[in-house]
Amino acid sequence: MPNIQQIVVPINGTAESFKALSLASDLAKIYQAQICLLLVTYFSTETDDKSTYSSWLATPLTGSVSRYAESVFLRAKDLLPANIDISTHHLSGQPASKILEFTKTHNIDLIIMGCRKLNLFSSILNGSTSRQILEKSTCPVIIVK
């Protein structure tokens, strides 16, 4: 039986990421593992005005990063049973590289992440975060469709 102590679940507020969280919850119960909720945004909370929590960036680009992160983490925590050990982590940068960096620095045993079905054009243009993680991860990865 594998020794799984820490499971990272990259979340971004999508149904796919919360579906992955459901599987992570089941496995965390079995292995008594900690779930590390990881949110990676392109902009950091430094783009927010600390007094109003509004972003100095144009609204079409992003709203308040702080509010977004808070809402994603609250939603994720609401989906998890109270008896599961959870940690939350918010990084800014390119998602795939930040996820991979996090797994190495925190000695993560397993990555469980959602996957959106991208059309061929989007996949070529933007790449797929889940595909990059699958190809470059040094720990096991479960992709939830």
VENRA-V582667 format. One record per backbone hydrogen bond with DSSP energy under -0.5 kcal/mol. CO is the residue of the C=O (numbers start at 1). NH is the residue of the N-H. Records with the same first field share a line. If there is no record, write none. Layout:
BEGIN
CO = NH ; NH
END
This chain:
BEGIN
2 = 4
3 = 5
5 = 34
6 = 109 ; 110
7 = 36
8 = 10 ; 112
9 = 38
14 = 18
15 = 19
16 = 20
17 = 21
18 = 22
19 = 23
20 = 24
21 = 25
22 = 26
23 = 27
24 = 28
25 = 29
26 = 30
27 = 31
28 = 32 ; 33
34 = 7 ; 36
35 = 37 ; 87
36 = 9 ; 38
37 = 39 ; 89
38 = 11 ; 40
39 = 41 ; 91
41 = 93
44 = 47
45 = 48
47 = 56
48 = 50
49 = 53
54 = 49
58 = 61 ; 62
64 = 68
65 = 69
66 = 70
67 = 71
68 = 72
69 = 73
70 = 74
71 = 75
72 = 76
73 = 77
74 = 78
75 = 79
76 = 79 ; 80
77 = 80
81 = 84
85 = 35
87 = 37
89 = 39
91 = 41
94 = 98
95 = 99
96 = 100
97 = 101
98 = 102
99 = 103
100 = 104
101 = 105
102 = 106
103 = 108
104 = 107
109 = 140
110 = 8
111 = 142
113 = 144
116 = 118
119 = 123
120 = 124
121 = 125
122 = 126 ; 127
123 = 127
128 = 132
129 = 133
130 = 134
131 = 135
132 = 136
133 = 137
140 = 111
142 = 113 ; 144
143 = 145
144 = 115
END
